[in-house]
Amino acid sequence: MHLVQTMAYANETPWHGLGNRLAPKQSLEVWTRSAGMDWSIEEAEVRYVAGNQNLGSIHAFPQQKVLYRSDTKAPLSVVSNRFSVVQPAAVLEFFRDLTEIGGYELETAGVLKEGRKLWALARTGQSATLKGKDDVHGYLLLATACDGTLATTAQFTSVRVVCNNTLAIALGQGQGAVKVPHRSQFDAEAVKRQLGIATSSWSGFMARMNALAARKVTDEQAEAFFKRVLTYTTLDPASHLVMSVNERALKTVQELYGGAGKGSTLPSAAGTAWGLLNGVTEFVDHHRRARSDDHRLDAAWFGAGASLKQRAWDEAMTLVA
């Protein structure tokens, strides 16, 4: 089953190869149609039949509500009455002033899991070049879910051009991301103020990227780094904690770092901490086992893959501390 229901993109084909291609600089209205986001999330109270399914009495359950699509009437989720919905149109509308005045450019937008998860990604216009023509561009991702799996999240993200690796820009006290739980109203302007939609996050990230590219590492340090990132804890049958290394993943990231990865031989990445980090991000975005490309996208941005990339970032930061 595909997780990506519908999707649109502009410019280059995205790393996951999915979606309808648009010419650049299209209106939000065109994006809304092409990304399959031209419907709304409707609400209805939960009802149940007590007793015989044919003759039983119908009762309401006022503490919860059903969310469903306005176009197909397909159910999306059952949530608390206090759950505040963020509509598909609002995800794209968030970018209106940023694209019309702020120099941002929408690059992908779409619907995951039949409409339960929605996102839009825009290029901020910020970019950096590390030594050896290693280009990294800045993006802003806005994503939400109506099934309780994701707070509405606005997050700065970087994309390394040579291999399309994505990395959340989390700086200091989470300056790179703002999360709005669904028990609160989503206020787009307040989120933009919190993000600072500014260069401060990007310039701090650039400084860290340059520090990683300048930090040389030995083969022993590389192996230790990957083992730390790819070690996980499990319970054995006797409920003892057991530390295990994902050997298949370890072999793959070592090969990617050692020259098989895109951009791994550039001066910025060969034998450096930046190369270590990109070995992990390329593995997560392109090689990690997944049922399909869209399952991989979901994990790389929102799930276990995103957590793995964050762990690699944290470990890399210890090398330049």
Backbone hydrogen bonds, N-H to C=O, Kabsch-Sander energy under -0.5 kcal/mol:
donor,donor_aa,acceptor,acceptor_aa,energy
5,Q,3,L,-0.7
5,Q,111,V,-2.8
6,T,111,V,-1.0
8,A,109,A,-2.7
9,Y,20,N,-2.6
10,A,107,E,-2.1
11,N,22,L,-0.6
17,G,14,P,-1.8
20,N,7,M,-2.7
22,L,9,Y,-3.1
31,W,27,S,-2.2
32,T,28,L,-2.8
33,R,29,E,-1.8
34,S,30,V,-2.9
35,A,31,W,-2.7
36,G,33,R,-1.4
37,M,32,T,-2.9
39,W,37,M,-0.9
42,E,40,S,-0.7
42,E,68,Y,-3.2
44,A,66,V,-1.9
46,V,61,F,-0.6
46,V,64,Q,-1.2
48,Y,59,H,-2.5
50,A,48,Y,-0.6
50,A,57,S,-3.2
51,G,49,V,-0.5
56,G,52,N,-3.5
57,S,50,A,-1.2
59,H,48,Y,-2.8
61,F,46,V,-2.8
64,Q,61,F,-1.8
65,K,79,V,-2.7
66,V,44,A,-3.3
67,L,77,S,-3.1
68,Y,42,E,-2.2
69,R,74,A,-2.4
70,S,40,S,-2.3
73,K,69,R,-1.3
76,L,67,L,-3.5
77,S,67,L,-1.4
79,V,65,K,-2.6
81,N,63,Q,-2.3
83,F,80,S,-1.8
84,S,182,H,-4.0
85,V,83,F,-0.6
87,Q,85,V,-0.5
90,A,87,Q,-0.6
91,V,87,Q,-1.2
91,V,88,P,-0.6
92,L,88,P,-1.2
93,E,89,A,-2.7
94,F,90,A,-1.6
95,F,92,L,-1.8
96,R,93,E,-2.0
99,T,95,F,-2.8
100,E,96,R,-2.7
101,I,97,D,-2.3
102,G,97,D,-1.7
104,Y,98,L,-2.6
105,E,123,R,-2.0
107,E,121,L,-3.2
108,T,121,L,-1.8
109,A,8,A,-1.9
110,G,119,W,-2.5
111,V,6,T,-2.8
112,L,117,K,-3.4
113,K,3,L,-2.8
115,G,112,L,-1.6
116,R,112,L,-0.5
116,R,113,K,-1.8
117,K,112,L,-2.1
118,L,144,T,-2.6
119,W,110,G,-2.2
120,A,142,L,-2.1
121,L,108,T,-3.5
122,A,140,L,-2.4
123,R,105,E,-3.1
124,T,138,G,-2.4
125,G,138,G,-0.6
128,A,136,V,-2.4
130,L,128,A,-0.5
130,L,134,D,-3.0
133,K,130,L,-0.5
134,D,130,L,-1.7
135,D,133,K,-1.0
136,V,128,A,-2.8
137,H,159,V,-2.5
138,G,126,Q,-3.1
139,Y,157,T,-3.0
140,L,122,A,-2.8
141,L,155,Q,-3.0
142,L,120,A,-2.7
143,A,153,T,-2.4
144,T,118,L,-2.4
145,A,150,L,-0.8
146,C,116,R,-2.5
147,D,116,R,-0.5
152,T,180,V,-1.9
153,T,143,A,-3.0
154,A,178,V,-2.6
155,Q,141,L,-2.9
155,Q,153,T,-0.5
156,F,176,G,-3.1
157,T,139,Y,-2.5
158,S,167,L,-2.9
159,V,137,H,-2.3
160,R,165,N,-2.4
161,V,135,D,-2.2
161,V,159,V,-0.7
163,C,160,R,-0.9
164,N,160,R,-1.9
165,N,160,R,-0.8
167,L,158,S,-2.0
169,I,156,F,-2.9
170,A,168,A,-1.3
171,L,169,I,-0.6
174,G,172,G,-1.5
175,Q,171,L,-2.5
177,A,174,G,-2.0
178,V,154,A,-2.7
180,V,152,T,-3.0
184,S,181,P,-1.9
187,D,185,Q,-0.6
188,A,186,F,-0.7
191,V,187,D,-2.2
192,K,188,A,-2.3
193,R,189,E,-2.2
194,Q,190,A,-2.4
195,L,191,V,-2.6
196,G,192,K,-1.4
197,I,192,K,-0.6
198,A,195,L,-0.6
202,W,198,A,-0.5
203,S,199,T,-3.1
204,G,200,S,-2.0
205,F,201,S,-2.2
206,M,202,W,-2.9
207,A,203,S,-2.0
208,R,204,G,-1.6
209,M,205,F,-2.8
210,N,206,M,-2.6
211,A,207,A,-1.9
212,L,208,R,-2.5
213,A,209,M,-2.4
214,A,210,N,-1.4
215,R,211,A,-0.8
215,R,212,L,-0.6
216,K,214,A,-0.9
217,V,271,G,-2.5
222,A,218,T,-2.3
223,E,219,D,-2.5
224,A,220,E,-2.3
225,F,221,Q,-2.4
226,F,222,A,-2.4
227,K,223,E,-2.2
228,R,224,A,-2.2
229,V,225,F,-2.3
230,L,226,F,-2.4
231,T,228,R,-0.7
232,Y,244,S,-2.9
234,T,242,V,-2.8
236,D,240,H,-2.4
239,S,236,D,-2.9
242,V,234,T,-3.5
244,S,232,Y,-2.9
244,S,242,V,-0.5
246,N,230,L,-2.0
247,E,245,V,-1.5
250,L,246,N,-2.6
251,K,247,E,-2.4
252,T,248,R,-2.0
253,V,249,A,-2.9
254,Q,250,L,-2.1
255,E,251,K,-1.9
256,L,252,T,-2.5
257,Y,253,V,-2.8
258,G,254,Q,-2.1
259,G,256,L,-1.0
260,A,255,E,-2.6
261,G,256,L,-2.0
264,S,261,G,-1.9
266,L,263,G,-1.1
268,S,131,K,-0.9
269,A,266,L,-1.5
270,A,266,L,-2.7
272,T,269,A,-1.8
273,A,212,L,-1.0
273,A,215,R,-2.0
274,W,212,L,-1.3
276,L,272,T,-1.7
277,L,273,A,-2.2
278,N,274,W,-2.2
279,G,275,G,-1.8
280,V,276,L,-1.4
281,T,277,L,-2.3
282,E,278,N,-2.5
283,F,279,G,-1.5
284,V,280,V,-2.5
285,D,281,T,-2.6
286,H,282,E,-2.4
287,H,282,E,-0.8
287,H,283,F,-1.6
288,R,283,F,-2.6
296,R,292,S,-2.0
297,L,293,D,-2.2
298,D,294,D,-2.3
299,A,295,H,-2.2
300,A,296,R,-2.8
301,W,297,L,-2.1
302,F,298,D,-2.5
303,G,298,D,-0.8
303,G,299,A,-0.8
306,A,299,A,-2.2
307,S,303,G,-1.8
308,L,304,A,-2.1
309,K,305,G,-2.3
310,Q,306,A,-2.2
311,R,307,S,-2.2
312,A,308,L,-2.1
313,W,309,K,-2.5
314,D,310,Q,-2.6
315,E,311,R,-2.4
316,A,312,A,-2.7
317,M,313,W,-2.4
318,T,314,D,-1.1
319,L,315,E,-0.8
319,L,316,A,-1.0
320,V,316,A,-0.6
320,V,317,M,-0.7
